[in-house]
Amino acid sequence: MTLEEMVSCGSAAQETRSVGEALELLLGDARRQDCLTVGVYESAKLMNVDPDSVVLCLLAIDDEEDIALQIHFTLIQAFCCDNDINIVRVCGLQKLSEILGELGDDNLEPRDLHCILVTSPRMESLQSEGLEKVAGYCEECRCRNQWVPCVSLLER
């Protein structure tokens, strides 16, 4: 591996890390503003009724063995591509659960976090740096023919 390749690999890893941080901020803001739809079926219903309200689709990929889930993902990805909705595959279901505040209440049945939609904000504050950074990252990836980029949410 040449020095140029090592530097570009390092900068790509750093870019992905900063996109992960931006995604965390975006999810926190969207959660506070009630701009999230959580769950495969709930997301499919919303996209069927109001696809124009969706600005980002997150697909959690920790469970690669679930064939039914992969079929759902394929259909959701196709719908998102047809409707110009940015898609990001997310690694780190545990961290995603922490960000969304799903941990800590043992009495509730865990929600399906495999598909999460971020919808258009009611207030301008969600039009944050986080949303711009994630959307920019998706655009860059599409220019490199990577239609569904993957972002890892790392434990800190």
ZALUM-446102 format. One line per 10 residues: number of its first residue (from 1); their letters; for each residue x, y, z of N, C-alpha, C. Coordinates in steps of 0.02 Angstrom, whole numbers, plus 32768, in hexadecimal, padded with zeros to 4 digits. Atoms other than C-alpha are relative to their C-alpha. Example, Ala and Ser with C-alpha at 12.3 -4.5 7.8 and 13.67 -1.06 7.14 Angstrom:
residues 2
1) AS) 802D,7FC5,8000,8267,7F1F,8186,802D,803C,8000; 7FD6,7FC5,7FFD,82AC,7FCB,8165,7FD9,8037,8025
end
This chain:
residues 156
1) MTLEEMVSCG) 802B,7FC5,8000,8000,8000,8000,802D,803E,8000; 7FD8,7FC3,8005,8046,80A9,7FCF,7FEA,8031,8037; 8010,7FCC,7FCF,804A,8141,8041,7FBF,8024,7FED; 803E,7FDF,8016,7FC2,8194,7FD7,7FC2,7FD7,8010; 8039,802C,7FF0,7F50,80FC,7FEC,7FF3,7FFF,804B; 8008,8001,7FB7,7F70,80FA,80A9,7FDF,8040,8017; 801D,7FC0,7FED,7F46,81B3,80B8,7FB7,8003,7FEB; 8045,7FFE,8016,7EA8,81A1,804F,7FD4,7FD1,8028; 8027,802D,7FD6,7E70,810A,80B4,7FF4,801E,8045; 8008,7FDF,7FBF,7E8F,8169,8155,7FCF,8038,7FFE
11) SAAQETRSVG) 8030,7FC9,8004,7E30,8201,8119,7FB9,7FE7,7FF4; 8042,801D,800A,7D9F,8193,80DF,7FE4,7FE7,8042; 8016,8018,7FBF,7D97,8142,818B,7FED,803B,802D; 800F,7FC5,7FD8,7D9D,81EE,81DD,7FC0,8021,7FE8; 803D,7FE3,801B,7D14,822E,8169,7FC4,7FD8,8018; 8036,802A,7FEA,7CA6,8199,8194,7FF2,800B,804A; 8007,7FF5,7FB8,7CC6,81B7,824E,7FDC,8042,800C; 8021,7FBF,7FF6,7C94,826F,8240,7FB8,7FFE,7FE7; 8044,8008,8017,7BF9,823E,81DC,7FD7,7FDB,8035; 8022,8023,7FC9,7BCD,81C5,8269,7FEE,802F,8038
21) EALELLLGDA) 800E,7FCE,7FCC,7BDB,8253,82E6,7FC8,802F,7FEB; 8035,7FD4,8019,7B6F,82C3,8278,7FBD,7FDB,8001; 803D,8028,7FFF,7AF0,8236,826A,7FE4,7FFB,8047; 8016,8002,7FBA,7AEA,8226,8328,7FDE,8042,8014; 801E,7FBF,7FF1,7AC8,82E1,8338,7FBD,8008,7FDE; 803E,7FFC,8026,7A44,82DA,82B1,7FC8,7FD7,8020; 8032,802B,7FE0,79EA,8249,8305,7FE7,801D,8042; 8014,7FE0,7FC1,79EC,82A2,83AC,7FD1,803A,7FF4; 802A,7FC7,8011,79A3,8340,835F,7FBC,7FE9,7FE6; 803E,8018,801E,7921,82DF,82FB,7FD3,7FE0,8035
31) RRQDCLTVGV) 8026,801F,7FC9,78ED,827D,8396,7FDE,8036,802A; 801C,7FCB,7FD7,78D4,831C,83FA,7FC7,8024,7FDD; 8033,7FDD,8027,786B,8368,836D,7FCA,7FD1,7FE6; 8031,8032,8015,7806,82C8,8353,7FFE,7FFA,7FB3; 7FF9,8007,8048,7846,82B6,82A0,801C,7FBC,7FED; 7FE8,8043,800E,786D,81FC,82A8,7FC6,7FD0,7FF8; 802D,8039,8005,780C,8165,826D,802B,7FC2,8008; 7FD7,8039,7FEE,784F,80C4,82B6,7FDB,7FBF,7FF1; 801C,8042,8010,7830,8014,8275,7FF7,7FF7,7FB6; 8005,8010,8047,782B,7FBD,81CD,7FB8,800D,7FE7
41) YESAKLMNVD) 8045,7FF9,8018,776D,7FB6,81C0,7FE7,8048,8007; 8014,7FBA,7FF7,7751,8065,8207,801E,802C,7FCA; 7FDE,7FD9,8034,77D1,80AA,818C,7FE0,7FF4,7FBC; 8020,8010,8040,7781,8050,80F9,7FBD,8024,7FFA; 8041,7FDD,8001,76D7,8098,8129,8009,804B,7FF2; 7FF5,7FB8,800A,771C,814A,8133,8017,800E,7FB8; 7FE7,7FF4,8044,7779,813B,808D,7FC9,7FF6,7FCC; 8039,800A,802D,76D9,80FC,803B,7FD2,803C,8001; 802E,7FC8,7FF9,7673,818E,807D,8020,8043,7FEF; 7FE1,7FBD,8008,76EF,8220,807B,804C,7FFA,7FF4
51) PDSVVLCLLA) 7FB8,8009,800C,7798,81F8,802A,8026,8043,7FFD; 7FDF,7FBF,8006,77BD,82B2,8010,8016,801B,8044; 7FEC,7FE8,7FBD,77CC,82CC,80CD,8040,7FDF,8019; 7FC6,8026,7FE9,785D,8250,80DC,8040,801F,7FE3; 7FC0,7FE3,8017,790D,829C,80D5,803A,7FCE,8006; 7FCA,8030,7FF7,7974,8205,810D,7FE3,7FBE,8018; 8014,8043,7FEC,795D,8149,811E,803E,7FDD,801B; 7FC9,8026,7FE2,79CD,80E6,8195,7FEC,7FB7,8004; 800B,8048,7FFC,79DB,8029,8188,8036,7FE2,802B; 7FCF,801F,7FD2,7A2F,7FCF,8219,8010,7FBA,7FE8
61) IDDEEDIALQ) 7FEB,803F,8021,7A93,7F3B,81D8,8024,7FD0,802D; 7FDD,802E,7FD3,7AD1,7EE0,8273,7FED,7FB7,7FF5; 8018,8044,8009,7A6A,7E46,8245,7FFD,7FEF,7FB6; 7FFC,8010,8048,7AA4,7E11,8197,7FDF,7FBD,7FEF; 801A,8043,800C,7A5B,7D61,81AB,7FB4,7FFE,7FF6; 8048,7FFE,8004,79A4,7D95,81B0,7FEA,800E,7FB8; 8012,7FFA,8046,7968,7D75,80FE,7FC3,802B,7FF6; 803D,7FD7,8006,78BC,7DC2,8119,8011,804A,8007; 7FEB,7FBB,7FF6,790E,7E61,8159,8025,801A,7FC3; 7FDB,7FEB,803C,7983,7E66,80C2,7FD0,800D,7FC5
71) IHFTLIQAFC) 8031,7FF4,8034,78EC,7E58,804E,7FDE,8043,800B; 801E,7FBF,7FF0,7899,7EEA,80A8,8030,8039,7FEE; 7FCE,7FCD,800E,793B,7F4D,809A,8006,800D,7FB4; 7FFA,7FFA,8048,7946,7F2C,7FDF,7FC5,8029,7FE4; 803B,7FDB,8017,7894,7F6B,7FC5,8002,8049,8017; 7FFB,7FBB,7FE6,78B0,8004,8034,8034,8027,7FD9; 7FCB,7FDF,8026,7952,802E,7FDA,7FE8,8013,7FBA; 801A,7FF1,8044,78FD,8023,7F30,7FCF,803A,8003; 8030,7FC9,7FF9,7870,8094,7F6B,8025,8042,800D; 7FDA,7FC3,7FF1,78ED,8112,7FB3,8024,801A,7FC2
81) CDNDINIVRV) 7FDE,7FEB,803E,7951,8115,7F11,7FD0,801F,7FCF; 8032,7FE5,802E,78B3,8131,7EAB,7FE5,8044,8016; 801C,7FC2,7FE5,787F,81C1,7F1E,8035,8031,8018; 7FC9,7FD3,7FEE,792A,8215,7F33,8007,800B,804B; 7FF7,7FFE,7FB7,7935,81EC,7FED,8045,7FE4,8010; 7FBE,8018,7FEC,79E4,81DE,8036,7FF9,7FC3,802D; 8000,803E,7FD9,7A09,8132,807F,8045,7FF7,801E; 7FC1,8011,7FE0,7A90,8101,80FB,7FF6,7FBF,8026; 7FFE,803C,7FD7,7AB5,8055,813F,8028,800F,803E; 7FE0,7FF0,7FC0,7AE4,805F,81F6,8015,7FC0,8022
91) CGLQKLSEIL) 7FE7,8036,7FD6,7B51,7FE6,8257,8001,801A,8048; 8000,7FEC,7FB9,7B3A,7FEC,8313,7FBA,8008,801C; 8044,7FFF,7FE7,7A89,7FBF,8346,7FFD,8013,804A; 7FFE,7FF0,7FB9,7AB8,7FCB,83FE,8009,804B,800B; 7FF4,7FB8,7FFB,7AFB,807D,83E9,7FC3,8026,7FE7; 803C,7FE1,801A,7A63,80AB,8381,7FC9,8000,8034; 8032,8005,7FCA,79F4,806F,840E,800E,8032,8038; 7FED,7FCF,7FCC,7A55,80DA,848A,7FF0,8047,7FE9; 800C,7FBD,801B,7A48,8175,841B,7FB5,8011,8003; 8048,7FF4,8003,798C,8160,840B,7FDF,7FF7,8044
101) GELGDDNLEP) 801C,8006,7FBD,7976,8141,84C6,7FD6,7FC2,8009; 8027,803E,7FFC,7936,8090,84B0,8016,7FD3,8039; 7FE8,802B,7FCA,799C,8047,853E,7FE8,801A,8043; 800E,7FEB,7FBC,7975,804A,85F6,7FBA,7FF1,8018; 8044,800F,7FEA,78BB,801E,85F9,7FF2,7FB7,7FEF; 8007,8047,800B,78AD,7F62,860F,7FB7,7FEB,7FF7; 8046,8012,8005,77EE,7F66,8613,7FE5,8006,7FB9; 8016,7FF7,8044,77DE,7F9C,855E,8020,7FCD,7FD1; 7FE4,802C,8034,77F3,7F27,84CB,802D,802A,7FD3; 7FD2,7FD8,802A,788A,7F60,8464,7FE1,800F,7FBC
111) RDLHCILVTS) 801A,7FEC,8041,785D,7FBF,83C7,802D,7FE6,7FC9; 7FDC,8016,803B,7891,7F89,831A,8029,803B,7FE6; 7FD5,7FC9,8015,7926,7FF9,82F5,8023,7FF2,7FBD; 7FDF,8012,803E,7953,7FA7,8250,7FF5,8032,7FC8; 800D,7FCC,8031,7905,8034,81EB,7FE8,803E,8025; 8012,7FC1,7FE0,78FC,80E9,8223,7FFE,8035,7FC9; 8006,7FC9,802F,78BD,817B,81BD,8005,8042,8026; 7FFF,7FBC,7FE7,78E9,8230,81DF,7FD4,8028,7FD0; 802F,7FDB,802A,785C,829D,81A2,800F,804B,8001; 7FF5,7FB8,8006,7856,8354,8171,7FF1,8021,8043
121) PRMESLQSEG) 8009,7FDF,7FC0,7869,83C3,8208,7FC8,8035,7FFD; 8032,7FCA,7FFA,77E0,8435,8244,8022,8043,800D; 7FDB,7FC4,7FF0,7863,84AF,827F,8042,7FFE,7FDB; 7FC2,7FFB,8026,7901,84EB,822A,803C,7FE1,8024; 7FC6,8016,7FDB,7973,84AB,82B4,8018,7FBA,7FEB; 7FEA,8041,8017,7975,83FB,826B,8028,8006,7FC0; 7FD7,7FF4,803B,79BD,8444,81CC,8046,8013,8018; 7FC1,7FF4,7FDD,7A5E,8435,822B,803B,7FE9,7FD7; 7FC1,8017,801E,7B11,8412,8201,7FFF,7FB4,7FF9; 8004,8049,8002,7AED,835A,8227,7FDD,7FE8,7FC2
131) LEKVAGYCEE) 8025,8014,803B,7A6A,834A,819F,8026,8011,7FC0; 7FD9,7FEC,803B,7AD5,83AA,8122,803B,7FD2,7FF5; 7FC6,802B,8006,7B6D,833F,8147,7FED,7FBA,7FE8; 8016,8043,8014,7B0F,829A,8137,7FE8,8000,7FB8; 8018,7FFB,8045,7AB8,82D2,8097,803A,8009,7FCF; 7FC4,7FF7,802A,7B5F,830D,8050,8027,7FC0,7FF8; 7FDD,8040,8003,7BAE,8266,807B,7FDC,7FD0,7FD1; 8027,802B,802D,7B20,8209,8023,800C,8014,7FB7; 7FF5,7FE6,8044,7B38,8277,7F89,8046,7FEB,7FE7; 7FBC,8014,8013,7BF5,8257,7F87,8003,7FB6,7FF0
141) CRCRNQWVPC) 7FFF,8048,800B,7BD8,819C,7F95,7FDD,7FED,7FBF; 8022,800D,8040,7B5C,819E,7F04,802D,8011,7FC5; 7FD2,7FEE,8036,7BDF,81F6,7E9A,8035,7FCA,7FF5; 7FD1,8038,8006,7C51,8161,7EBE,7FDC,7FBE,7FF4; 802A,803B,800D,7BC3,80E8,7E90,7FF7,7FD3,803C; 8011,8024,7FC3,7BAB,80B5,7F44,7FBC,801B,8016; 8043,7FE5,7FF9,7AEF,80C9,7F4D,7FE6,7FFD,8048; 8016,8004,7FBB,7AD7,8093,8002,803E,7FFE,802C; 7FC3,7FFE,7FD6,7B6A,80CD,806D,7FF2,7FE3,8045; 8004,801D,7FBE,7B8D,807D,8114,8026,802B,8032
151) VSLLER) 7FE1,7FD9,7FCC,7BB3,80DC,81B4,7FFF,7FD7,8040; 7FFD,8023,7FC0,7BED,808D,8257,7FF7,8031,8039; 8008,7FD9,7FC3,7BAF,80D5,82FA,802B,7FDF,8035; 7FCF,801D,7FD3,7C40,80B8,836E,7FF3,8012,8048; 8004,7FF3,7FB8,7C3F,80A9,842B,8039,8030,8011; 7FCB,7FD2,7FEB,7C9F,8136,847D,8011,7FF3,8048
end
